[in-house]
Amino acid sequence: MDTGRIDEAITLHRQTLTDRQRILGPDHPDTLTSQHGLGFGYQCMGRVDEAISLHERNLADRERILGTDHPDTLDSRNNLAAVYRDAGRLDEAISLHKRNLADRERILGTDHPDTLDSRNNLAFAYLEAGRVTEAMTLYERNLADRERVLGTDHPDTLSSRNNLAFAYRVAGRVTEAITLHKRSLADRERVLGADHKQTLDSRNDLASAYRVAGQVTEAATLYKRCLADRERVLGADHPDTLTSRYDLATTYRQMGRLDEAITLHEQVLQDYQRVLSPGHPWLDVVNRSLESARRERDREA
């Protein structure tokens, strides 16, 4: 979904939430669903402060009204953990993901799709926290479980394959990562289509693996294609589009094309400042990368 459509969705969620609060009351399950939808919309747009506020409220409301073990309550706990992770609050995210995984295993069973989602999300939080070995162990288990339970071509299975490739790349197992990323991209193009958001994710991830392997020409070519595709499919301001722009800037810097890298970094920083919440972790990442590229150019001058 492009950013314009997400903005429309956020507007509709706000309107529906207001109407449901007025007609059904603040504690009606449908009202809580609208509250959840609005929080997720904020999360998709990188507005993490607003998303956290709504997800925390929604979890408290669902625990009070539906009970701690209701599937909707488990969804709310999972989504709050995910937005904590997006905000860089990794200890809180991991703690909540662990609890949610244990609850879903107990209530839904170890092979339920929601349980597999929780295992995947905990692995992602481990990876973000630098706990790479634990992340790989969970990702490998989850891929095997999803292949067995859902089938090799199920979208969730394709996600597990891509996530494991990403973990291999972070662990320095770059050759395995490239092989798995190539398979993941081919599978997603075949199953989901060339323009599906997850296919674009796979294309960007393969470019990143090429960059880590030092294959910067291949990386730059793929990043440029992915950036053009994301701008066309998702919109210029979508967080994924901004990620592609940042990745291409980083690759230009690695290639020694510092003027292009700095220009692109400056554009990305302005975009992030406009689109993301003020305290979003990516603002600091891009700013530090820009300053580093400027210092490198000054040394070469």
N, C-alpha and C positions, 0 to 999 in steps of 0.2 A: 504494500500500500504506500502511495506517495505521501509526502508530508501534507499536501493540501487535503488529501482524503482523511488523514489522521486528524487534521485540524477540524474538518467537518464532523468526524466521529466524536471528537472531544466536545464540540458544541452540542451535538445531539445527546451525548451521554449526560451533559450538564442539564439540558432541558428535561430529559426523561427523569433524571434523579430528582429535580425540583418538582416535577409533576407527580411522581410517585410518593415523594415525601408528603405532598399536600393531600393526595387522594387516598393513598394506602396507609400512610403513616411511616415514621422513620424506621420502625422495626420490622416492617413486612419483608419477607424473603426477596421479593422482586425489587424492593428499594435497595436492599443490600447488594443485589446483583448489579444494579445500576451504579452503585458506589464503587463496586469492584471494577466495573468496566471503565469508569472515569479514571481511576487510579492506574489501570493498565495503559490507557491512552497517554497519560502523563509520562509513564515509564518509557513507552516507545519513543517519545520525543526527547528523552533525556532530561525531563523536568523532575529530577529525582526528589527534591525537597517536597514538592506537592504530592508526588506519588507515595512517598513514605508516609506523609501525614494521613492520606486517605487509606492506605493499606493497613496502617496501625489501627485506625478507627474501625475499619471493616472487620479486622480480626477480632478486636474486642467485642464488637457488636455480635458477630456470629458465634463467638464462644458463649456469650451471655444468652443469646436467643436460641441457637440451634444445638449448643453443647460442644465440648471440645473435640469429640470424635466424629462429628458430622462431616461428610465428604466436602461440603462447601467450606467448612472451617479449615479443613486440611488444605484446600486450595488457597485460602487466604493466607495461611501460615507460609505456604510455599512461595507465594507471590511477594510477601513481605521480605522473606529471606533473599529472594532474587534482587529486589531493589536495594536492600542493604549491600549486597555484593556490588551492584552497579555504582553505589555511592562510596565504595572503598571501605565499608564497615565490615571487614571480612570475618572477624571473630564472631560478631553477632550473626552474620549470615551462616557461617558453618554450624554454630550452635543450633540455629533454628532449622537448618536443613537436616541435621542429624536427628533432631526430635521428630521432624515430619517423616523422615524415612522410617524410623522405628514405629511411629503411629500407623503409617500406611501398611507396613509389613504385618502389623498386628491386626488391623481392621480389614484390609483389603486382600492381604496375601502377598507373597513375595513376587508372584508373576503378574500381578495386576498392572496394566499400562501406567496407572498413576504412580505406583510404587517404582516402576522402572524410571519414570520421569524424576522422582525424588532422588534416586541413586545417581542419575546423570547430573542433576543439579548440584548434589554434594560434591561430585567429582570436579565439576567446574569451579566451585568455590575453593576446593583444595588447590587446583591449578593456579587460580588467581593469587592464592596465599603463598605460592612457591613450594607447596607440598606435592611435588611432581610425582614421586613414586606412589603415594597414596592415590593420587588422581588417576594415574595409568592403570593401577590395579582395579579400581572401580570401573573405569571406562572399558577395560578389556572384559570384565565380567558382564557389564551392561550390554555390550555389543553381542556377546554370545547369547545372553538371555533374550534380547530382542530378536535376533535371528531365529532362535528356537520358538519363541512365543508369537511373534508378529510376522515373521518371514523376512527374507533378505531384501526385498524391495519396498518394504513399508517405510514411509517417510521418517518415522522415529528411528528405524534401523539405520537409514542413511545418515541421520544426524549423529548417531553413535559412532558410525564409521568415520565421519568427518572429525568428530571430537577427539577420537583416539589418535587420528593423524596429527591433530593440533598438539596433543600431549606429547607425542613422539618428537615433534619439532622442538618443543620447549625443552625436552630432555636431551636434545642434541642428537637424536637418532634421525638425522635429516633424510637419509636415503629411504628409510622405511616410511617416513612422513610423506615424502614426495610420491612414492608408489601408492600409498593409501589415499592421498589427496587426489591423484589422477583418477583412481577408481571411483572415488566419491563424486568427483565432478562428472565423469562419464555416466554414472548411474543416475545422478540427479537430472542431467540433461535429458536422459532417456525417459525417466519416470515422471518428472515434474515439469520439464520444459526448460528451454534455454533462458527464459526471462523470469523464472520463479525466484523469489527472494532467496531461498536456500541454495539454489543453483549459483546465484551471484555470490553468496557467501563462500561456496566451494571454490569458485574461480579466484576470489580474492585470497583465500587461504593457500591455494596452490602457488599463487604469486609470492606470498610471504615465505613459503618453503623454499622457493627458488632463490629469493633474496638471501635467506639465511645460509643457503648452500653456496653463495657467491656467484650464482648464475643471474647477475643483475640485469643483463640485457633481456633475458626471458621474463624476469620479474617485471621490469618496466613496461614491456609490451602487454603483459597480462593485466597489470594494474591500470594502464591507460584504457584498455578495453572495458575492464570492470567499472572504472569511474564513469565512462560514457554510458554504459548500460544502467548503472544505478541512477545517474542523473535523469535518464530517459524514463526508467521504470518507477523509481521511488521518489524522484524530485531532488532538486539541488540542495535542499536543507535537511534531508533525512540523515539521521546519525550515521547510517551505514555509508552514505555517499561521502560524508565528511571524513569517515575513516579511510575510504579509498583515496581521497585527496591527500590526507596526511601520509598514507603509506607510499604514494607515488613521490611525494616530497622527500621522504626519507630515502627512497631508492635513488632519486636524483643526487642527493648528498653523497650516498655511497659510491656513485659513479663519478664523483668529482664535479658534477654540474651544479655548483654552489649557488650561482645567481638564480637559476630556475628553482632550486630547492628552497631558497629563502623567500622568493616571491610566492611560491605555493604555500609555504609555512605561514606567511603573513596572512594570506587569504583564509587559510584554515582557522587560524587563531581568531580572526574577526568573525568568521562564521560560528565558531563554537561560543564565543562571547555573546553572540546574538541569540543563539538557539538554545544553549544548555543553561541549567541552573548555575548561579554564581559560584557555588562551591564544588562543582562537578570535577572529579579527579582529572579528566582529560584536559581541562584548561591548563593545569600545571604541567602535564606531560608535553603538550604542544609548545607552551611557552619556553620550557627548558630546551626542547629540541631546536626551536628557532634561535635562541641565544647561543647555543652550541654551534650551529651552522654559521652564524655571524662571526663568532670568534675564529672559527676555522678559516673563513674567507679573509679575515683581517691578517691572520698569520701568513697566508699565501700572498698577500698584496705586496 
